């Protein structure tokens, strides 16, 4: 009898653990930038983490808008996916490194392919030069297209509002003071 009681208690202890893990997983169901803090004015690498599809449907495209002030953006090449880069002119041009002049910037990056099943996750990488604006938060609105449907992760919280308070929050990167 002692054997069954000991294991019964262990099973009873697993129930709250399993429930907390389920809640934790649902709390992270948004597309996020990870890492989401970078030193202002430096080169920075992050990934957009896609934790699910659209109501069970696989993801077939991901389009991210690049905020103003971000330059030198490069997208990660992913096997089975194509990458499209949309640019726009910068007026007036910016001074780049090593005496170069930056006349255009990446306005959006779009990956197409897959499909990425709803039951799996993946990360879509970006390297960029962050603007020199410590203390600012940059938002990267994302549109996720699935075989059946799409989801816009484009909500930006109002000043003083929490990121978690908006329905479909855009991924963000906080600019820290360079060390």
C-alpha positions as CSV (number, residue, x, y, z in Angstrom):
1,X,0.0,0.0,0.0
2,X,2.9,2.4,0.8
3,X,4.2,2.0,-2.8
4,X,0.9,3.1,-4.3
5,X,0.5,6.1,-2.0
6,X,4.0,7.4,-2.7
7,X,3.4,7.2,-6.5
8,X,-0.1,8.6,-6.2
9,X,1.4,11.7,-4.4
10,X,4.0,12.0,-7.2
11,X,1.3,11.9,-9.8
12,X,-0.7,14.5,-7.9
13,X,2.3,16.8,-7.8
14,X,2.7,16.4,-11.6
15,X,-0.8,17.8,-12.3
16,X,0.0,21.4,-11.1
17,X,3.3,21.2,-12.9
18,X,1.7,20.1,-16.2
19,X,-1.0,22.8,-15.9
20,X,1.7,25.5,-15.3
21,X,3.6,24.3,-18.3
22,X,0.5,24.5,-20.5
23,X,-0.2,28.1,-19.2
24,X,3.5,29.0,-19.9
25,X,3.3,27.7,-23.4
26,X,0.1,29.7,-24.1
27,X,1.6,32.8,-22.6
28,X,4.4,32.6,-25.2
29,X,2.1,32.0,-28.2
30,X,2.9,35.3,-29.9
31,X,5.7,35.8,-32.4
32,X,8.6,37.3,-30.5
33,X,12.1,38.7,-31.2
34,X,14.7,36.7,-29.3
35,X,16.9,38.2,-28.0
36,X,14.8,41.4,-27.6
37,X,17.4,43.7,-26.1
38,X,20.3,45.2,-28.1
39,X,22.9,47.9,-27.6
40,X,21.9,51.1,-29.4
41,X,24.1,52.0,-32.4
42,X,25.6,48.5,-32.8
43,X,25.1,45.5,-35.0
44,X,22.6,43.1,-33.6
45,X,21.4,39.6,-34.4
46,X,17.9,38.4,-33.4
47,X,15.4,35.8,-34.5
48,X,11.6,36.0,-34.9
49,X,10.3,32.9,-33.1
50,X,7.1,31.5,-34.7
51,X,5.5,29.2,-32.1
52,X,2.5,28.0,-34.1
53,X,0.5,28.4,-37.4
54,X,-3.0,29.9,-37.8
55,X,-5.6,27.9,-36.0
56,X,-4.0,24.6,-36.9
57,X,-2.9,25.6,-40.4
58,X,0.8,25.5,-41.4
59,X,2.7,28.8,-41.9
60,X,3.8,29.4,-45.5
61,X,5.0,33.0,-45.3
62,X,6.3,35.5,-42.8
63,X,6.6,39.2,-43.6
64,X,8.3,41.7,-41.2
65,X,8.3,45.4,-41.4
66,X,11.7,47.0,-40.5
67,X,11.3,50.1,-38.3
68,X,12.8,53.5,-39.5
69,X,16.4,54.0,-38.3
70,X,17.4,50.4,-38.6
71,X,20.0,49.9,-41.4
72,X,22.2,47.2,-42.9
73,X,19.6,44.5,-42.5
74,X,20.4,41.0,-43.7
75,X,17.9,38.1,-43.5
76,X,18.7,34.5,-42.6
77,X,18.5,32.1,-45.6
78,X,16.4,29.1,-44.6
79,X,16.4,25.8,-46.5
80,X,13.0,25.4,-48.2
81,X,12.2,29.1,-48.0
82,X,12.8,32.0,-50.4
83,X,13.6,35.5,-49.1
84,X,12.3,38.8,-50.7
85,X,13.7,42.1,-49.6
86,X,11.8,45.4,-50.1
87,X,13.9,48.5,-50.0
88,X,13.1,52.2,-49.9
89,X,15.3,55.3,-50.5
90,X,16.7,57.2,-47.6
91,X,16.5,61.0,-48.1
92,X,18.8,62.5,-47.1
93,X,21.4,59.7,-47.4
94,X,23.2,58.6,-44.2
95,X,26.9,58.3,-43.6
96,X,27.9,54.7,-43.4
97,X,31.0,53.0,-42.1
98,X,34.3,53.1,-43.9
99,X,33.3,56.3,-45.8
100,X,30.3,54.7,-47.5
101,X,26.9,56.5,-48.1
102,X,23.7,54.7,-47.3
103,X,21.0,55.7,-49.9
104,X,18.4,53.0,-49.2
105,X,17.2,50.9,-46.4
106,X,15.4,47.6,-46.0
107,X,11.7,48.3,-45.4
108,X,10.5,44.7,-45.2
109,X,11.7,41.1,-45.3
110,X,9.5,38.2,-46.4
111,X,10.2,34.5,-46.2
112,X,8.0,32.2,-48.3
113,X,8.1,28.4,-48.4
114,X,7.9,25.7,-45.8
115,X,5.3,24.8,-44.8
116,X,6.0,25.1,-41.1
117,X,3.4,22.8,-39.4
118,X,1.3,24.2,-36.7
119,X,2.7,21.7,-34.2
120,X,6.3,22.8,-34.7
121,X,8.1,26.1,-34.3
122,X,11.0,27.8,-36.1
123,X,13.1,31.0,-35.9
124,X,13.7,33.4,-38.8
125,X,16.9,35.4,-38.2
126,X,17.8,39.0,-38.9
127,X,21.1,40.9,-38.5
128,X,20.9,44.7,-38.5
129,X,22.5,47.9,-37.3
130,X,20.4,49.4,-34.6
131,X,19.9,53.2,-34.4
132,X,21.8,55.1,-31.7
133,X,18.7,55.8,-29.5
134,X,19.2,54.1,-26.1
135,X,15.9,53.7,-24.2
136,X,13.8,53.4,-27.3
137,X,11.7,50.3,-28.2
138,X,11.6,49.3,-31.8
139,X,8.6,47.4,-33.1
140,X,8.8,44.9,-36.0
141,X,5.2,44.3,-37.2
142,X,4.8,40.8,-38.7
143,X,2.2,39.2,-41.0
144,X,2.1,35.5,-40.7
145,X,0.4,33.8,-43.8
146,X,-0.8,30.2,-43.4
147,X,-2.3,27.7,-45.9
148,X,-5.7,28.6,-44.5
149,X,-5.7,32.2,-43.1
150,X,-3.3,34.7,-41.9
151,X,-2.5,36.5,-38.6
152,X,-1.2,40.1,-38.2
153,X,1.1,40.5,-35.3
154,X,1.1,44.3,-35.7
155,X,-0.4,45.8,-32.5
156,X,1.9,48.3,-30.9
157,X,1.1,49.3,-27.3
158,X,0.3,52.9,-26.4
159,X,2.7,54.7,-24.2
160,X,2.5,53.2,-20.7
161,X,0.6,50.2,-21.9
162,X,2.1,46.7,-21.5
163,X,3.0,44.6,-24.6
164,X,0.9,41.8,-23.2
165,X,-2.1,44.1,-23.0
166,X,-2.6,44.3,-26.8
167,X,-4.3,41.5,-28.7
168,X,-1.8,40.7,-31.4
169,X,1.5,42.4,-30.3
170,X,4.3,43.1,-32.8
171,X,7.7,41.7,-31.8
172,X,10.0,44.3,-30.3
173,X,13.6,45.1,-29.5
174,X,14.6,47.4,-26.6
175,X,17.6,49.6,-27.3
176,X,20.1,49.6,-24.4
177,X,23.0,51.9,-23.7
178,X,26.1,50.5,-25.4
179,X,28.7,49.2,-23.0
